[in-house]
Amino acid sequence: MRLFLEQREASLLTKVSEFLSREDIDSYLVGGYVRDTLLGRPTRDVDIAVDAFAPEVAEKMATALKAKYVLLDRANEIARVVLIEGDPTQGDRWHLDFSTIRGGIEADLSHRDFTINAMAVNLRELEEGHPQLIDPFQGKRDLDRGLIRVVSETAFQEDPARLLRAVRLAAEYGFHIEERTEALIQAQSQLIGQVAGERVREELCRLLSTPNTAQFLHYLDHLGLLIAIFPELVPTKGVEQPIEHFWDVFHHSIETVAALERLIRTGDLEYEDDILSLAPRSPAILQHFEEEVSSGVARSALLKLAALLHDIAKPQTKSLEPNGRARFLGHTKEGAVMAGSILQRLRFSTRETKLVQKVIESHLRLWQMGGEGKPTSRAIYRFFRDTGDASIDIIFLTLADFLATRGPNLDREEWSQHCQLMDYILSQQEREKEKITPEKLIDGHDLINTFGLKPGRKIGELLEAVREAQGVGEITTREEALAFVQRQLAAKVI
């Protein structure tokens, strides 16, 4: 049985096996490592079950390999060895996760989540060149069939995080969930509320990183998991919108994720229709969405999350005009606040949370800039100044929101005009970056000495007004800046 993907991997496992043999410790490759190598998928995450106290074994192994030791869970006896080959910042990073075998290897495998993760290989046999696959639950058969099936009926009760993991694995591997397992998920979906936010976040981010997230958001809803994770979405179901909207708020939100995936090319695109061909695109834009924000999470994943939550405050902000038209005044700001609470609950980082909030709060801003014709230089300057590194994300959420609003009723000409507007704004980005932080013409001391102002908020507001005027080309010299301030003070604008 072939279990090595490359020579370096074989060399590392040989070192591990030789160390454990010297310590007279029975050990097995288990779980995701066996699954992925049987599929021929490269992996740097190696799961090793040992017939000893795993944290102690891992600590000794870390010393032997000159690697880092991390205690993951002392109560459940799980520890990690982090080994970096080559450059500490760019080298290959290996995770060797050690767990303690309980009651023999087959009994240990019986407590695993899914059959495709409940296979093992004896490390000593592997070193000797005749490894046999230990597969008491027919995981290899399920792997060949692309099937996700629980090992036991109590799998989700033992660890409710497995509820979301089942869907994430289906998304990552293109597998489907076995019928009985699916029924168990539906019956026990509310158990996901017992899972620590950090673990839900990890599974959710991996799901958001898959190409066809929108499809699996619908599936999560079918299973009862989506509203169990995001109960704030419940009120959005059935909330009707103005006539230009094809879907209610809930379905519009998921369709916005689908539209976004089309626009940033992460979905299942078998063809390039003329609708997509009108949208802005460039290698730099695609690279922007691949950029890692933090903890291995790309911008594209966080933007999908923002798309899902962008209208979450619409139910409580809904009002009707005398003509019966629905309005949702203030839903962007309230939605940003709600999203912040959700992401804090799920233990997203501060940077991740702020990015999602900024995108949600600003997702209507570009609609309000254009009016008839192109937006003014001042409006574009203020947009890039206020949105910073979220500007491209906001532009593409605006495009996705437009597609998901019209749905099958999309007017091609209207869409073309909208794309041209977004393309124009995007084309101004580099120019606006230089304007937002221009060379200072005057500073606070100039305002104090020239106009007799006292230190305080007013000075900051005047200096920002000067920067803006400079950014849009209204002033270019120190003298013009001082004259500009004089006019502001005379008019009592600030």
N, C-alpha and C positions, 0 to 999 in steps of 0.2 A: 504493500500500500504506500503510494507516494504521499508524503506529508510535508516535504520541504519545498518552498517556492524558489529559494535562491541559496547560494553557498554561504553567505553571511548568516542567514537564518539557521542553516544547519550547524554552522560553527558555534553560534550562540547556544543553541539547544544542547549541543554536545557538551559544552562547558557546564551548563546547568545540570545535565544528567550525570556527568562525572562527579560534580560536587555532591549531589544528593546520594549517589552511590557510595562515595567515601563516608558520608554521614550515616549510611545504612538506612535511608529513608525511602520507602516506596512512594512513587510519584507518578502522576498521570497528566497528560495534556487533556484539557476538557473544554467544553462550552464553545464559545464563539470562535476560538482559534481552530478547533477541529472542523467546525462548520465551514469557515471561510477557506481553509486550505483544501478541503474536499471540493469546494466550488472553484478552486483555482484563483481565489481573490487574494491579492496581497494584503498583509496585515502586520501591524507592529504591536498588536495587543495579544499577549500570550497568557492564557489562563492555565494555572498549574495547581492541581489538588495534591496535597501531601498528607501522608499518614503520620502526622506529627503536629505540634502547635505551630500553625502557619506563620504568625507574626515573628516568632523566634527564628524560624527557618529563613524567612525573607530578610531579616536583619543580618544574619550571617552571610546570606547570598549577596546582599548589597556590599558588604565588606569585601568579599572575595572578588566581586566584579568591579570594585571601585565605583559603585553606583550610589544613587540616592535611595534611602529607605523612607517609605511613607506608610504609617499605620492608618488603614482605611476604616476598620471597624473591629475594635477589640472584642466586643461582646460576641460577634459572629466569627471572630478569628480570621479576618481578611486583611492582608497587607500587600503593599506594592513595592516593586523595585523599578526605579526609573533609570534607564541606561541610555546615554547619549553617545553616539558614535561620531567622531569628527568634531567639527566646529560646534561649541556649546549653543550657539544661536541658530545655526542652520543645519546641523547634523541630524542624522536619523535618530528619532526618539523611540525607544522600546519601553513598553509597559509590561512587566512580568507580575501578574496578580496571583498571589498565593492564597489558597483557602485550605481549611482543615477538613480532611475526609472524616465523615461521621458514619460509623457502622459498615465500613467496606465501600468499595467504589460503586457497586450497583445500587446500594442503598443511598449513597450520596447522590447519584444521578437521578434517583426517584424524586428528589426534592428540587430538581431544576425546573425551569419554567416550561419550555417547549421541547418537543422531541428532537428538533434539529439542533438544540443546544445540550442535549442529554447523551452525548457520545464521548468516548474517552479512548486514549491510547497510552499504554504503559511506556513511560520514558525509557526504562531500561531495555525493553524490547526494541524500541526505536533505535537506541544506540547500538544494539546488537545486529540490527538490520532485518528483523523479521517482526515488525509490529502487527498486531491484530486489532481491529476495530471493536471496541466494546460498545455494543449498541442494543441494550435490553428493551428499548421502546420503539424500535424500527425508525429511528431518526434518519438514517441514510435513505430509506424508502421515501419518507416524507420530503427529504431534501431533493431527491430526484423528481418528485411530483410537484415541487414548489408549494408545499403545504405547511401551514403553521398550526400545530395541534398541541394542546396542553398535555403535559405528562400525567397530571392527576386532576381530579375534579376540585381539589382544594388549592390549586396553584395560585389563584387570584386572592384567595383569603389569606394565604401565607405571605404574599407580597403583592398588594394592589397596584404597584407601579407596573406590573406585568400587563395590566389592562391596556395601557397606552403603548407599552413596548410591542405588543402584538401587532398593532396597526403600524407602528414605526417600521418594524421588520418587513411587513407586507409592502410598505412604500419603498423601502430601500432595496429590497431584493426582487420586487415584482412578483411576490408570492400572493396566495390568497389564504384566508383564515378558514379552517375547517368548520363545518356547520355546527357541530356540538360546541366547539370552542367559542364561536361567535355567539351562540345562545347564552353561554356562561357570561360572556362580557356584557351582553345586554341586561342580564339579570342582576349583575353585580357592579354595574358601572358607577354607582354612587360611592363605592369603596375608594375611588380615586381621590376623594376628598380627604382620606386619611394619610395620603402620601406627602412627605415633606416637599415644600415648594421647590427646593433645589433639584430634586429628582424629577419632578414633573417638568421643570424648565429644561433639563438635559434631554429628556425624551422629546419634548415639544420642539426644541431647536433642531434636533436631528430630523424630525418630521418636516419642519419648515424648510430644511435644506434639500429636500428631495424635489425632483423636477415637477411632479404633478400634485402639489400640495392641495390645491382646491378640491380635487377629486377625493382626497382622503379626509378633508374637512367635512365634506358631505357624508362620508362614511362614518366619521366620528359622531356626527349628529345622528345618523341611523342607529348607531350603537348606544346612544345616550351619554357618550363621553364628552362631547363638545360642551354641552351646557353644564355638565358636572364640573368641568375645568373652568368654564367661563359662565357662571350663572347670570352674569350681567347681560348676556345675549338673549336670555329668555324673553324679556319685554319687547325685543326687536321683531319677534316673530309675528307676522300678520299686520304689522304697522304699514298702512298704505302711504304712498308718497304722491307728489304731484304727477300730472298726466304724462310728463316726459319720461318718467321712470317706468321700466317694464316690470321690475320685481319689487316686493316689499323690502323693508330695511334689512331683514335677516338674510334673505337670499341675495340681495344686492351686495351685501358685504362679502359673501363667499365668491360671488361672480367678479367682484373687484379683484380678489386674489387671482382668480383664473385669468382675467384680462392682463393683470400685471405680469403673470408668468409668460403670457404670449409676448408681451412687449419687451421683456428683458431676456427672452429666449431661454427660459428654464423649463418650459412645459414640453408636452409631447407634440412637436411640430413636424408633421409629416409633409407639410406643404407650406409655402410662403404665399399667403393670399395678398391681394392688393391693399387690403386694410392695413396690414402690418407694414407693407412697403412704404406707406406714407409717414410712418412714425419715425422720430429721430433715432439714429443708430450710428454707432462708431465703436471701434475697439476700445477707446478710452472709456466710453460709457459702460460697456460690458465689464471692463476691468474694475470700474468703480463699484459695481454691485458684487464683485468677487472679493472686495477688500474686507479683511477681518476687522471687526469692530472691537471685540474682546472675547476671550475664552474660546477662541476657535469659531465664533459665530460670524457669518458673513452678513454684509449689508442686505443682500437680497432676502435672507431669512427674516431679518427684523422688519424690512419693508412689507413683507407678506403679513407679518403680525400687525403692523400698523394698518394695512388694508382691511384686515379682518375686523379691527376695532374702530375704524375711522368714523363710523356713524353710530357708535354705541350709545351716545347720549341723545339720539333723536327721539326716543319715546317720551322722555320727561320734558323735552323742550318743544314738543309738538303743539301747535295752535292752529286755529282755522280762521282765515280771513272772511269777511262778510260774503264773498263770492264762493266760499267753500274750499278755497285752495289752502293746502297745508303749508305751514311754515315751521322751520326748526331753528329759530333764532338762538344763537349762543351755543349751538351743539358742538362746535369745534373746540371751544375753550373747555366746556364741561366734559367733552369726550376726552380731551388731553388729561384732565384731572383724573377721570375714571380709569383711563389706561395706566396712568402712573400708579394708582392703587393696585391694579391687577398685576402689573409687572413687579411691584414690590412684594406682593403676596407670593409670587412665583420666584422670587429671589434673583431677578435680573439685576445686572450691575447698574450703577448710577448712569454710566455713559450710555448703555443700551436703552435704559428707561427714558433718558432725556431725548435721545434721538427719536424714539417712537412718539413721544409726546409732541416734539416740535413738528414732526411730519403731520400728525393728526390736527394740531392746532392751526396749521397753515395750509391745509389741503384745499381750502376755498379761495385762498388769497389770489391765486393767479386768475381765477374767474373774475375777480373784482378789479384787477389791474387793467384789463384790456379795454373794456367798453367797446366803442367802435374804432377799429384800427389798432395800431401798435401801441403798447404802453409807453409812457413817457420815460425819459432817461432817469428822472428822479424816482419814479415808481420801481424801475428795474434796480437802481442803486439800492433803494431801501430793502427790496426783496432779498438780494444777495447779502446785504449787510446784516439783516435780521435772521436769516436762516442758516448762514454759514455753511458748514459741510453737509447740511441736510438739503441743500437747494436742489440737487439733481434728483434726490429721492422724492421730494415734493412734486417736482415737475412730472415724474413718471407716475406717481399716485394720481395726479390730476388727470393724466391721460387715461389711466386704467379706470378711474371713477367715471369718466365720460363714456367709455365703452360699456361699462356695466350699468350705466343709467339707461342708455338707449337700447342695449341688448339687440334682439333681432330687428328692431325698428331703426337701427343706425342709418343716418343719412350720410352717404359718402362725401358729399360736398361739404357738409357741416364738419364732418370729421377731418377732412383735408384742411379746412381753415383753422381748426383747432390745433392740428399738428404743426402747421406753419407758424402759428403763434408761439407754441412751445419751442420749436426749433429756433425761432428768432431769439427768444429769451436765453436759450442755451448758448447761442452763438455769442452772447454778450458776457458770458461768465468770466472768461479770462480777463477781459478788459475791465470788468467791474471789480475783480480781485485787486487789481492795482489801484483802483480808485478808493476802495474801502479803507486802505491803510496808506494814504498818500504822505508825502513829506510834510511835516508840520509847517504851517505858515506863521501861526502864533500859538502861544500857550497861555496857561492860567496867569502867569506873572504879568504878561502883557495886558490882560484884561484888568488885573488889579491896579497896575501902575498907570495905565492909560485912562481908564474909566472910573477908577476909584471904587471898584466893586469889592465886596468882602468874600472871602472863601466860602464856598457852599455849593448847593445843587445848581444854582443859576449859572455858575461858571461852566460846569460840565455840560449843561444844555446848550449854552452858546457855542462852546467848542465843537460839539457834535453838529450843530447847525452849520458851522464854518466848514467842517469836514464834508458834509453833504453837499454844500454849495460848491466846494472845490471838486468833489467827485463828479458832479454833473457839468463841470466846466464853466460855472458862473464866475468864479474868482480864481486867479492864478498867482497873485503876488501878496506880499505882506500888507501892502498899502490897501489893496482891494479887500483883504480880510478885515482889516480894522474899520474900513468904511462900511462893510457889511454889518459888523457888530453894531456900529453907530446907528444904522438904520433899524436894526432889530430893537435896540433899546428905545429909540425914539418912537417906534410904532407900538412899543410894549407888547411885542409878539411873545417874548420870553420874559 
